Amino acid sequence: MNPLRRNGPTPLVIAHRGASSVAPENTLPAFEAGWAAGAAWVECDVQPTMDGVPVLLHDDELDRTTTGTGPVRERSAREIAALDAGAWFGAAFAGTPVPRFADLLTRLDATRRVLLEIKGEHSRGQVRTLLREIRTAGHDHRVVLQSFERAALGHARDLDPHRPLGLLVEDVDGDPVEVCRRLGVQAYNPPAAQLTGRPGLVDALHAADVAVAAWTSDDPREWAALTGCGVDAIITNRPAELVAWQAAAPR
């Protein structure tokens, strides 16, 4: 079963980096806010520290969202744990740490799922570490991996052939169905704006049992267009608003 295929009249709601419009992105408060808003899924970004510990950060550099500077991969897990990842967003979040991936896994349960973006290049060993942490936490069926990095997806497929994988793309080009078949992925995740102008694309992917998750959409007009073309999931910074819009929208 493809966990990202929608099973109702409206797309799944996926909170982008958590509920990142109301809490600092990729932090535990943002993830909790996303789930509390009614999103079953949160999306987040993972990359390794210098000593190989998976941490949840989007940027290659620490500067924008923490009190640190320089590349994430040139700092140890202990150094990153000492940083403040909340003060930039607002005083109420001062002191919020950068979470390890393992910290997020402790928050999952039967109703909470994660769409995990493997950020940047990852070696086979680094992907193995992610899979080991998922398995150790007992959440094999609650985490889907996605990436722009096709090599990282290849490592994940080889190491765990039954795990659902998603391909992130910047541009819809070529034959997406063939690309997904060749890479062995179960989800195709393009920018939202590129889906609304491609009638038939979602149907073609569905015929191949490939889910479609559109990113990143915060506009109700776009939500309507995406729902109409049959996408399985909408990745948004505004999960509470999307959940409310879905509840109010005519069926």
C-alpha positions, 0 to 999 in steps of 0.5 A, spaced: 500 500 500 502 506 498 502 511 504 501 517 500 495 515 496 489 519 498 484 515 501 478 520 501 475 526 497 481 531 499 488 531 499 493 529 505 495 535 509 503 535 510 505 540 514 512 543 511 517 543 516 512 543 521 507 548 522 512 553 520 508 559 519 506 559 527 513 556 529 520 555 527 521 551 522 524 544 523 523 544 530 519 540 535 514 545 537 513 546 529 512 539 528 507 538 534 503 545 532 502 541 525 499 535 528 495 539 532 492 543 526 490 536 524 495 534 519 497 527 519 504 528 516 509 533 517 515 534 512 522 535 515 529 536 512 535 531 515 542 532 514 548 529 518 553 533 523 560 532 522 560 526 527 554 523 523 548 524 527 542 526 523 539 533 525 533 536 522 535 543 518 534 545 512 539 550 510 546 547 508 549 553 513 547 554 520 546 562 520 539 563 518 535 559 523 540 558 529 545 562 533 551 558 529 555 559 523 558 555 517 556 549 514 552 544 518 556 538 516 562 542 519 559 542 526 559 536 531 552 534 534 554 537 541 556 543 538 549 543 534 545 541 540 548 548 544 545 552 539 538 556 539 534 554 533 528 558 535 530 566 537 530 568 530 522 566 529 520 570 536 522 571 543 517 565 545 521 560 542 528 562 544 532 556 547 528 551 542 534 546 540 535 543 533 532 537 534 536 530 532 532 526 527 531 521 533 528 526 537 522 527 532 521 519 532 520 519 539 513 523 538 510 519 532 504 514 534 499 511 530 496 517 527 503 521 526 507 520 520 513 523 517 515 525 510 523 526 511 527 529 506 534 527 505 537 533 504 543 534 500 548 528 498 548 522 503 553 516 502 550 509 503 552 509 510 549 516 512 542 513 509 543 506 513 544 510 519 537 514 517 534 507 516 537 504 522 534 510 527 527 509 524 527 501 525 530 502 532 524 506 534 519 502 531 516 506 526 518 503 519 511 504 517 510 511 519 516 514 515 517 516 508 523 518 505 524 523 499 529 527 496 532 531 490 538 526 490 537 520 486 543 517 489 541 517 496 534 514 493 538 509 490 541 507 497 535 507 500 532 502 495 538 498 495 538 498 503 530 497 504 527 495 498 520 495 501 520 502 504 516 507 500 520 513 497 519 519 493 522 523 488 522 531 489 523 535 482 524 542 481 521 541 474 516 537 471 520 534 464 521 528 460 516 522 462 515 522 470 512 515 470 518 512 466 522 516 471 519 513 477 519 506 474 526 507 473 528 509 480 523 505 483 520 510 487 512 510 489 511 518 490 513 524 485 513 530 488 513 537 484 512 544 485 505 545 486 505 551 480 507 546 475 501 541 476 496 545 475 498 546 468 499 539 466 492 536 465 492 528 465 499 528 469 496 526 475 492 520 472 498 517 469 502 517 475 496 514 479 495 509 473 502 507 475 500 507 483 505 513 484 502 518 489 503 525 487 505 530 493 505 538 491 509 543 494 509 548 497 502 551 497 499 556 501 494 559 497 486 557 497 486 558 490 491 553 488 489 548 493 482 548 489 486 547 483 490 541 486 484 538 489 481 538 482 487 535 479 487 529 484 493 530 487 494 526 493 497 531 498 499 538 499 505 540 502 503 547 506 506 552 511 499 553 513 496 546 515 491 549 520 488 553 514 488 548 509 485 543 514 479 548 515 479 550 508 478 542 506 472 542 512 469 548 509 469 546 501 463 543 497 464 536 496 
